[in-house]
Amino acid sequence: MASVRRLCVLASSLVATALTVGSVRAEPLITSLTEMLAQTEAVVVATYQGPADLGATLGGYQVDIERVAWRAKGSTVTTGSTVLAVGSGQASGEVGSRMVIVVTRGRALGFAASPVAGGSIDGLLQLRGFYDYNAHLITPTSLLTLEQLVGLARGGKTLDYRVRGRVHVLSDDGQSVVPVGRELTVTHRRALAGKSTTTVAGFAPKGLPEPSLTLGVGMDDDPTVGLAYRNSWPRPLMLRGRVRAVDPDGTLQVDFVVSMPDLITADQLTTYAADPSLSHPRWRAEVRLQSGPRWLLEDGAGYTGSPKLTLAPDTAPIGISSMDVRGAKRLIRYGYPRPLFELELGKAPSGASLDTYGTLRTFRQELHRGPVSCRVRGGEHDGVGCTIVLESVRFEGPVRAN
């Protein structure tokens, strides 16, 4: 009878464990490098062979360890085929994939790092928690090399990065992005604790502080680098780009794009960077009806203001209630809570789609390319054809504090 009771207790414990892993811990996890290092027993290069015979939830993972890059004193981790215990959750690796594994206390497969940017195990890696219920993110950065990871395991407190690349802006015809100026060289020292430092050679915008640098992985799993001088109104300036290659010396090759203020040309960037009194850019367009007045379309106050439509000089602007320029039926609806009328947009001007975020930016890119045809739906001009033409992009100034 006592044996039966012990079996029931064990079964209840296993069910509780499964529920904890499957539901309570289904939210994203975030672990700092410092926290990870505190529980690291070894860093190895291995091939992941999938769940061991005991099962992925309560058993372990079969791995073939080919190289032990570092191990703590007293650790028994060695080369060869072995089973590592479950770390933070169920398997998130592809069977047969070669990876760097961070073995945590209890010989667990806690974290893994895989090559990015077409590189190798000894090149740039993306580090993550070995956890497939949701994302398991590593802060302050998940991009590093095996050499850097081993350096941290040995007691290092900083990560050094070198980034090189050209800045790209919108072409004058709005069709593409083009390089401007000379190549930037960015040197970054990321401290696990305390202040990190970033220096930039080749680009020195006036009236802005030294930039901060971020390294991470985008939604499409591409490694990305961000360079932020200021990320908010009144004088924003941010660059971002994908890592396209890694040099033998570890330098990251990046094609930077000006992401804020977005969609500006080479001349506009030169003007903006040289004059510390200038604030965010504002764009202005005309809605030219085939018969009737011309309406003014311009962005609202502040860098993130939504565009307003002014029907006549003595009338108050009308705000957009909804906007869809990517669907089969492209509409801008004006008025709130009920639309006063709609502008049905024609086919977008031809040209490659730029790497922009958001409906408004997509529409602004179209205006940079050329006039956008439209038709009024509703109101006194119902059915009248129209054309939207970009008139100007100008910078606000002088800079004022929030």
C-alpha positions in Angstrom: 0.0 0.0 0.0 2.8 2.3 0.8 4.4 1.6 -2.6 1.1 2.5 -4.3 1.0 5.8 -2.3 4.6 6.6 -3.4 3.7 5.9 -7.0 0.7 8.2 -6.8 2.8 11.0 -5.3 5.4 10.5 -8.0 2.7 10.6 -10.7 1.2 13.8 -9.3 4.7 15.4 -9.1 5.3 14.6 -12.8 2.0 16.0 -13.9 2.6 19.2 -11.9 6.1 19.5 -13.5 4.6 19.1 -17.0 1.9 21.7 -16.3 4.5 24.1 -15.0 6.7 23.7 -18.0 3.8 23.7 -20.5 1.7 26.5 -19.2 2.9 28.6 -16.3 6.3 29.1 -18.0 4.9 29.7 -21.5 5.8 33.4 -21.4 9.0 34.7 -22.9 12.1 34.4 -20.7 14.8 36.9 -20.3 18.2 36.1 -18.9 21.2 38.4 -18.6 24.7 37.2 -19.6 25.7 37.7 -15.9 22.9 35.3 -14.8 23.8 32.8 -17.4 27.5 32.8 -16.6 26.8 32.3 -12.9 25.3 28.9 -13.7 27.6 27.9 -16.5 29.5 24.6 -16.1 31.0 24.3 -19.5 31.1 25.7 -23.1 31.2 23.1 -25.8 30.9 22.6 -29.5 28.5 19.8 -30.2 25.9 18.3 -32.6 22.4 18.2 -31.3 20.8 14.7 -31.8 17.4 15.3 -30.3 15.6 14.2 -27.2 17.0 11.2 -25.4 15.0 8.0 -25.0 13.5 9.2 -21.7 11.6 11.9 -23.5 12.1 15.6 -24.0 10.0 16.9 -21.1 11.4 14.8 -18.2 14.4 13.2 -19.7 17.3 14.9 -21.5 18.9 15.6 -24.9 21.4 13.5 -26.8 24.5 15.5 -28.0 27.8 14.6 -29.6 30.5 16.9 -28.0 33.4 17.4 -30.4 35.2 20.1 -28.5 35.2 21.5 -24.9 36.1 25.2 -25.3 36.0 25.8 -21.5 34.8 24.1 -18.4 34.7 25.0 -14.7 37.0 23.4 -12.2 35.6 20.1 -11.1 33.3 19.7 -14.2 33.2 16.2 -15.7 31.9 17.4 -19.1 34.1 15.9 -21.8 34.0 15.0 -25.5 31.9 12.1 -26.9 28.2 11.2 -27.0 26.3 12.1 -23.9 22.9 13.0 -22.5 22.4 16.5 -21.1 19.5 17.3 -18.8 16.6 19.6 -19.7 17.4 23.3 -19.0 14.6 25.8 -19.3 12.1 23.9 -21.4 11.6 21.6 -24.3 13.8 21.3 -27.4 14.3 24.3 -29.7 17.1 23.0 -31.9 17.1 21.2 -35.2 18.3 17.6 -35.0 21.7 17.2 -36.6 22.6 20.9 -36.2 26.0 21.9 -35.0 26.0 24.5 -32.3 27.8 26.0 -29.3 26.2 24.7 -26.1 26.4 26.3 -22.7 26.1 23.5 -20.2 24.6 24.8 -17.0 24.7 23.4 -13.5 23.5 19.7 -13.3 24.9 19.0 -16.8 21.8 20.7 -18.4 21.5 22.0 -21.9 20.5 25.5 -20.8 21.7 27.8 -23.7 22.8 27.4 -27.3 24.5 29.6 -29.9 24.3 29.1 -33.7 26.1 30.8 -36.5 24.6 33.8 -38.2 25.4 35.9 -41.3 26.4 32.8 -43.2 29.3 32.2 -40.8 30.8 29.3 -38.9 31.0 28.1 -35.3 34.0 30.2 -34.8 32.3 33.3 -36.3 29.4 35.4 -35.1 26.8 33.5 -33.1 23.3 34.1 -31.9 22.9 33.0 -28.2 19.5 32.0 -26.9 17.9 29.9 -24.2 17.3 26.4 -25.3 13.5 26.8 -24.9 10.7 26.3 -27.4 7.6 27.4 -25.5 8.4 31.0 -26.4 11.4 33.2 -26.9 14.3 33.0 -24.4 16.2 36.3 -24.8 19.7 37.1 -23.7 20.6 40.6 -22.5 22.3 43.0 -23.0 23.3 41.3 -26.3 22.8 37.9 -27.9 25.4 38.4 -30.6 28.9 37.3 -29.8 31.7 34.9 -30.9 32.8 31.6 -29.3 36.0 33.4 -28.3 34.1 36.1 -26.6 31.8 33.7 -24.8 34.8 31.7 -23.5 36.4 35.0 -22.4 33.3 35.8 -20.4 33.3 32.3 -18.9 36.9 32.9 -17.7 35.9 36.0 -15.9 35.8 38.7 -18.5 33.5 41.7 -17.9 33.4 43.3 -21.3 32.7 42.5 -25.0 34.5 44.5 -27.7 32.9 45.0 -31.1 34.1 46.7 -34.3 31.5 47.7 -37.0 32.2 49.1 -40.4 29.7 50.2 -43.1 28.2 52.9 -45.3 25.2 55.0 -44.5 22.3 54.7 -46.9 19.5 57.2 -47.6 16.5 57.5 -49.9 17.4 58.2 -53.5 16.2 61.5 -54.9 13.6 59.7 -57.1 12.4 57.6 -54.2 13.1 54.4 -56.0 15.8 52.9 -53.7 18.3 53.5 -51.0 21.8 54.8 -52.0 25.1 55.2 -50.0 26.1 58.6 -48.9 29.4 59.9 -47.4 32.3 57.8 -46.4 32.4 54.6 -44.5 31.8 54.6 -40.8 33.9 52.8 -38.3 32.3 52.1 -35.0 34.2 50.8 -31.9 32.0 49.5 -29.1 32.9 48.2 -25.6 29.9 46.5 -24.0 30.2 46.2 -20.2 28.3 43.5 -18.4 28.0 46.0 -15.5 28.6 49.7 -15.6 28.8 52.0 -18.6 29.4 50.9 -22.1 31.3 53.1 -24.6 30.8 53.8 -28.3 33.0 55.9 -30.7 32.3 56.6 -34.3 34.7 57.7 -37.0 33.4 59.1 -40.3 30.2 60.7 -39.2 29.8 63.5 -36.7 26.4 65.1 -36.6 26.3 68.4 -34.6 24.3 69.0 -31.5 23.8 65.3 -30.6 25.4 63.2 -27.9 27.7 60.2 -28.5 25.5 57.3 -29.8 24.6 54.1 -28.1 25.0 50.8 -30.0 22.7 47.8 -29.9 23.2 44.4 -31.3 20.4 41.9 -31.8 18.4 39.7 -34.1 15.5 41.0 -36.2 12.2 39.4 -36.9 13.6 37.5 -39.8 16.5 36.2 -37.7 19.0 38.4 -39.4 21.6 39.9 -37.1 21.2 43.7 -36.8 23.1 46.7 -35.5 21.5 49.9 -34.3 23.2 53.2 -33.7 21.1 55.7 -31.8 22.2 59.3 -31.3 18.8 60.3 -30.0 15.7 58.1 -30.4 13.0 60.7 -29.8 11.7 64.2 -30.7 12.9 67.0 -31.0 16.1 66.0 -32.9 16.1 62.2 -33.5 18.8 60.4 -35.4 19.0 56.7 -35.6 20.8 54.3 -38.0 20.2 50.6 -38.3 21.3 47.8 -40.6 21.8 44.1 -41.1 25.1 42.4 -40.7 26.0 41.2 -44.2 29.4 39.7 -43.5 32.0 39.2 -40.7 35.7 39.9 -41.5 38.3 37.4 -40.4 39.3 39.8 -37.6 35.7 39.9 -36.3 34.7 43.2 -37.8 31.0 43.3 -38.6 30.2 44.6 -42.1 26.9 46.5 -42.0 24.8 48.5 -44.5 23.3 51.3 -42.3 20.0 52.9 -43.2 18.8 56.2 -41.6 15.7 54.9 -39.8 14.9 58.2 -37.9 14.3 60.6 -39.4 13.2 58.1 -42.1 12.9 58.5 -45.8 15.3 61.5 -46.2 17.7 62.0 -49.1 21.4 62.7 -49.1 21.1 66.5 -49.2 18.5 66.4 -46.4 20.8 64.3 -44.2 23.7 66.6 -44.9 21.6 69.6 -43.9 20.2 68.0 -40.9 23.5 66.7 -39.5 25.3 70.0 -40.0 22.7 72.3 -38.3 22.1 71.6 -34.6 19.1 73.9 -34.6 17.0 71.7 -36.9 14.4 69.4 -35.5 12.3 66.6 -37.0 11.2 66.8 -40.7 7.7 67.4 -41.8 6.2 66.5 -45.2 3.5 68.3 -47.2 1.5 67.1 -50.1 -1.5 68.3 -52.2 -4.6 66.4 -53.1 -5.5 67.8 -56.5 -9.1 67.1 -57.5 -9.8 66.9 -61.2 -12.7 69.3 -60.7 -12.7 71.4 -57.6 -10.3 72.7 -55.0 -6.8 71.5 -53.9 -6.6 70.1 -50.4 -3.5 70.3 -48.2 -2.2 67.0 -46.7 0.6 67.3 -44.2 1.8 65.5 -41.1 0.7 66.6 -37.7 2.6 68.4 -34.9 5.6 66.5 -33.5 7.7 63.9 -35.2 5.1 61.2 -34.8 2.0 63.3 -35.6 -0.5 61.6 -37.9 -1.3 63.4 -41.2 -4.1 65.9 -41.4 -6.2 67.0 -44.4 -7.1 70.7 -44.7 -10.0 71.3 -47.2 -9.8 75.1 -47.3 -7.6 77.8 -45.7 -10.3 78.8 -43.2 -11.3 75.2 -42.2 -10.0 73.1 -39.4 -7.8 70.1 -40.5 -9.5 66.6 -40.5 -7.7 63.7 -39.0 -7.3 60.2 -40.5 -9.6 57.6 -38.8 -8.0 54.6 -40.6 -5.4 53.9 -43.3 -4.7 50.8 -45.4 -2.3 51.2 -48.3 -1.2 47.5 -48.5 -4.5 45.7 -49.0 -6.3 44.9 -52.2 -8.4 48.0 -51.7 -6.2 50.9 -50.7 -8.1 53.5 -48.6 -7.5 56.5 -46.4 -10.6 57.3 -44.3 -11.1 60.8 -42.9 -13.2 61.8 -39.9 -13.9 60.3 -36.5 -15.8 58.4 -35.3 -17.6 58.0 -38.6 -15.7 58.7 -41.8 -16.7 62.0 -43.6 -15.3 60.6 -46.8 -12.6 58.3 -48.1 -9.7 58.6 -50.6 -9.5 55.4 -52.6 -5.9 55.1 -53.8 -4.8 53.8 -57.1 -1.9 51.5 -57.9 1.3 52.3 -56.0 4.1 53.8 -58.1 6.6 51.2 -59.3 9.9 50.6 -57.5 11.5 48.3 -55.0 9.9 48.3 -51.6 12.2 49.9 -49.0 12.8 48.5 -45.6 10.2 50.7 -43.8 7.9 50.0 -40.9 4.3 51.1 -40.7 1.5 52.1 -43.1 2.3 55.8 -43.0 5.9 55.3 -44.0 4.9 53.0 -46.8 2.5 55.8 -48.1 5.2 58.4 -47.7 7.6 56.3 -49.7 5.0 56.1 -52.5 4.8 59.9 -52.6 8.6 60.2 -52.8 8.4 58.0 -56.0 5.8 60.1 -57.7 2.1 61.2 -57.8 -0.4 58.8 -56.3 -3.8 58.6 -58.1 -7.0 58.6 -56.0 -10.7 59.0 -56.1 -13.0 60.6 -53.5 -15.7 58.4 -52.0 -18.5 60.1 -50.1 -19.1 63.8 -49.3 -19.9 66.5 -51.8 -17.1 65.5 -54.2 -18.1 61.8 -54.3 -16.7 60.0 -57.4 -14.3 62.8 -58.4 -10.8 61.7 -59.4 -7.7 63.1 -57.8 -3.9 63.0 -57.6 -1.8 63.2 -54.4 1.6 65.0 -55.1 4.4 65.5 -52.6 5.2 69.2 -52.4 8.0 69.5 -49.9 9.9 67.9 -46.9 11.2 70.5 -44.5 12.8 70.5 -41.1 11.3 72.1 -38.0 13.5 74.4 -36.1 14.9 75.7 -33.9 15.1 72.8 -31.5 13.0 73.2 -28.4 13.0 71.1 -25.3 10.0 68.9 -24.5 
